[in-house]
């Protein structure tokens, strides 16, 4: 049945009571082939052992590789890919050795095993552990009940950070999607070659890191120089040209101006992403629906809101949520530009400071649990909309 | 794709002008960085960068910032580190995710829906929740690999997994089901179907995920800072952030350093952006 490429023979007609256990042959499928199972299982173990050992050796004995980062990187790449290929090969071999009745049921779990194990190890286990830490003292040696939560809820800094986080969430996704949509609509009114370059120019910042973007905006746009000297920051240059006084923008917390200025950076980075996805959604809108509106003499505005928008609403929501998730845990920009000074703190930055600067692991865990809870409505929304989408397939 | 123009609609001058303005506005900061990185320290401090643009022959241009960055700072070696971090961390999740996505798309099994919902949910979970337990697990009291490349590869592989599975599965559901069905009838096992049919057909989605993951890993500050530290293995983004902290002395190197840190992701981004768009839109736009 299943193509036996590597197994030399069909040994063990009356399958010994090893491995899968049941010696009963299914009427339609192939019988168990213990040799394949054995080779597969041994191969799996050896592959896993070799890969783990060499990867640990990279970390423990980098000198053994001449201390060469490039060599370690190359070996890691080759061993990682090769190891994964060989791993799945043996996994498949072991499963095909099972009686076919069993193997059909086992194979999906086998395919999921490595990926889901990694998710379990790096995401599920630590999440549970962090929740546990949030009820323990800073060295996680003793339970302290809700004390960590009481402490953070009692501090003004926490509420300040929470308020700013809410502000980021309210402002950035909405404006980014609005810009992205506007640009996508405008681009759609240009000729095909004509829209390419401007779209690429707006898409470009997506490749720039938060740190790089903060460097750009901090030194070229928001920079401050004493009055009377040349203003090297664009914003102050404009203000001075209009007859104003240069400002240290990132220190002005009135109306959360400094936070808003940092939000501009994120909007600049993400608009291209929104535009690209929305643009392809708009292009997928059937032309005849738009044409019908035009024949009825509807204005372009009306056509957009009543014909195009309802058809791209799904994408608008998807893009909005994606950006929302990014904004919820915004860290780099605030950390690099102000580190939370002048009322600009956000939850993720507060977490970082609690954990490393103040060395308060318990409170840090409580802060990050709050971040997790803030994300819950988004999470539930995602799950519901996913289920609805699956139902529609 | 001649789009709507074929329909005989006139071009909108308003759209043309606005798009050009927006495109320029969006490029100004990056352009400013590029211009400043080639200016001498005195020029950069005494006049604004756009004056150099309007008066290109009256200003001092120099490559010094770039040579200085490579000779006087560790940015050159951190550039290599970034590549050593980012390439394996981009490639390693792909095969694990592809097999998982295959199972989620083409095989019926118990618990399929709940497991996939878990993956959708995990994409929302902030990675900060993982830091403290992972620092303990990988740190000196645990495996003792914190500070080494292996630790960061492992973390990025794990953190990237939900997105990878999600993107690949979305794409695979769009593949023609009849093709997979006929392979099954011809007697191919799932393993063979995966390698011969599904993996090659999913290459656009794989490229899309690889682009996103590469950008994310290259541009990451948090994980690199926490799990590689500031030592000899640190990435260029962490080095840039440290440079940003030291004001005054060497401030002119900052712009050159920032531009160097952006170069590789920009090349990757522009060479793979068509895949990126195709792979990302495959599943999401249907809704």
Interface residues (C-beta under 8 A of the other chain):
Chain A: X1 X2 X3 X55 X56 X58 X59 X60 X62 X69 X70 X72 X73 X76 X77 X80 X81 X84 X85 X88 X92 X96 X105 X107 X108 X109 X111 X112 X114 X115 X116 X118 X119 X121 X122 X123 X124 X125 X126 X127 X129 X130 X133 X183 X186 X187 X188 X189 X190 X191 X192 X194 X195 X197 X198 X200 X201 X202 X203 X204 X205 X206 X207 X208 X209 X210 X211 X212 X213 X214 X215 X216 X217 X218 X219 X220 X221 X229 X230 X231 X232 X233 X234 X237 X268 X271 X272 X276 X277 X280 X281 X283 X284 X287 X290 X291 X314 X315 X317 X318 X325 X328 X329 X331 X332 X335 X336 X348 X351 X352 X355 X361 X364 X365 X368 X369 X371 X372 X375 X378 X379 X382 X383 X385 X386 X387 X389 X390 X393
Chain B: X1 X2 X3 X4 X5 X7 X11 X12 X15 X16 X18 X19 X20 X22 X23 X24 X26 X27 X28 X29 X30 X32 X33 X36 X44 X45 X46 X47 X48 X49 X50 X80 X81 X83 X84 X85 X87 X88 X91 X92 X93 X95 X96 X97 X99 X100 X102 X103 X104 X107 X108 X109 X112 X113 X115 X117 X119 X120 X121 X122 X123 X124 X125 X126 X127 X128 X129 X130 X131 X132 X133 X134 X137 X143 X144 X145 X148 X149 X150 X151 X153 X154 X155 X157 X158 X159 X161 X162 X165 X173 X187 X188 X189 X190 X191 X192 X215 X218 X219 X220 X221 X222 X233 X237 X240 X241 X244 X251 X254 X255 X258 X261 X262 X265 X266 X268 X269 X270 X273 X277 X280 X281 X284 X285 X286 X287
